[in-house]
Amino acid sequence: MKLPILTTLTAALLSTTALADEIWVTNEKDDTISVIDIETMEVVRTIETGERPRGITFSKDYSVVYICASDSDAVQVMDPETGEILYDLPSGEDPEQFVLHPDNRHLYIANEDDAITTVVDTETRTVVAQIDVGIEPEGMAVSPDGKIAITTSETTNMAHWIDTETQTLFANTLVDSRPRHAEFVKDGSELWVSAEIGGTISVFDVATQTEKAKIDFEIDNIHPDRVQPVGFEFTNGDTHAFVALGPSNHVAVVNAETYEVEEYILVGRRVWHLEFNRDRSQLFTTNGVSGDVTVVDVESRKALKSIKVGRFPWGAAFRPTE
Amino acid sequence: MFNSRRACGVVFALAIGLASAARAEVAVQIHYLKQIVPAPPTLSNLDPIPEDLGLRGAELGLEDNITTGRFLGQTYSLSVTEVAPDGDFAAALRAALAETDLLVLDAQADQVTLAADLSEAADALIFNAGAADVALRDTECRANVLHTIPSYVMKADALMQFFVSRRWDEIALIAGDRAEDVAWADTLEASARKFGLRFGARKTWAFDADMRRNAAQEVPLFTQELGDYDVLLVADATDDFARYISYNTWRPRPVAGSDGLRPVAWHRVVEQWGAAQLQSRFEELAGRHMLDRDYAVWAAMRSIGEAVTRTGAADAATLRDYMLSDAFELAGFKGRPMTFRSWNGQLRQPIPLVHERALVAQAPLEGFLHQRSELDTLGLDQPESACTAFAN
């Protein structure tokens, strides 16, 4: 759910102050999406979805939004203007998380209950491939050049490397317990994978699929068992990663060059996934247990505000409104 | 001898596009051995014990291991023996040990020690997934036995932490007259004292009346003599009379222990921490909810799987060393990594406190601290355990 950086950003912002961008948050236990107006920092719309919405991502042109409605066994395609569900995509059972290929056409979907990654062509609305992966696939990523897709499996504890040309696995690499989230960074030269129970992030060299670094987290007065990295997102230029640390209720700021943690920021309870605003000056965190979203100022690394959303907020996606 | 012997899942080896398929083939053979115990008669037959209790956990654990193993060139197979109530348990053990040195036992405490002490088991690794008896983690511990089912002390401590946090300081107790009931009651009482709670009256339930007819009349009188208290514990290990206590006590007080608020290893109401996924995988396989012993057997199978994945070995000695090392951790869907206690082989694990319809809390509760792991606030801590078999 990374937004391509717009070169005309500053100009656009200055000329369109009236247009407020939005953060869309899926509420796992309310079957809704809360739409946050970034300008006013308030929920301005609540949209009904299928059952147990989790993963959420917009098409590259923001004309539609894809939603994993896990318990409805569907990926729903919604018109973001009207909030109307246009149609469902065949998704395989229990879709939890997905990633849109850079071709803006193929969705790679983790089918949590079936140990399968399903590849769906969003234009023909057909399943292109189903790939056997480990148990409870969750984290999904695609390399910037589109050649590699990643699925992480929570119980098998692996990152599975998929060749998107042949839709087959070409490598499987072990990580620590319960891998949750994966991202390609630094022009696709590195792959980061978080392990929730292991309490680490593994950094892989993509060319060789070997681990080149492992990041540990340590927060004063919080037992290491509770420090559980899940979602993470990168600042401009991939210099720093913001890492959600689950029930420790903190977000870590990691220097992506040295792999060292620079700071921990207190947010809401059981922080889960993260999303930036347009220029990545603000970070929005979904806090599953406290049912809110914390807004963090990236520059000062301070929490600014928390915004009440639905029950068990899970995913978050940025939507520009112009 | 034993009444059934089935080979349940079998080996499949798929090398799905391994980057470095050069890894050596590892074949892991596990034997699940269950002693069938006839359930004693109880006042109500509302909740029959599933016949495949435990076995389904073994099957799910096997599936999980196979799925992981196929990416690493590792294969798993499971054989199953169910010993009839009058069967020859020792003979079944010997047959199993002739086949593999990785055993998962779903049996009573004396059978666990019998298994551990067989000369054929000297180099085996045995998992106790059925017996919660404290002695097995204490004076009767064995170096070749690891425990994935929580002990009675762990469960009792979990309850007491909850009472402390709610300031339910005064405890009364009713216990059945079976040996297991008395043991469970003694453990609860000791735990209450350990946590500084005031332990008041304790009465033995020795009625033989049919409580479906008489609970409303008998229980108020029976509990009147308990005096005042904040919470009433019921120790009824075989689920005989506990269900008839709630709402019939003389004073309006909550019930906990074997009914009401119960400490468990697993229950259908556990759904956080990805547990919903484990629940649905189990339900798809078994057509019923996952219960305590299914979970303990599954955890034993997965502990083996995790150790094989990380070490690439299949021999009991290497796996045991790894499981008892700092490197081992099992993701058990209870929100924290689970590890084995190096002094008595007990799997550290959170204890959900549940009622039939929801998770109430999960121990260890906030504020109960320990220098090593908060999970060690539950159960026999190193200084308390008389187990010496693990000392190297």
Interface residues (C-beta under 8 A of the other chain):
Chain A: D94 E112 D113 A115 D132 G134 I135 E136 E154 T155 T156 N157 M158 H160 W161 T168 L169 F170 A171 N172 T173 L174 S177 R178 E196 I197 G198 G199 Q209 H223 D225 R226 P247
Chain B: I16 G17 L18 A19 D64 T67 T68 F71 L72 G274 Q277 S280 R281 E284 E306 T309 R310 E329 L330 A331 G335 R336 P337 S373 E374 L375
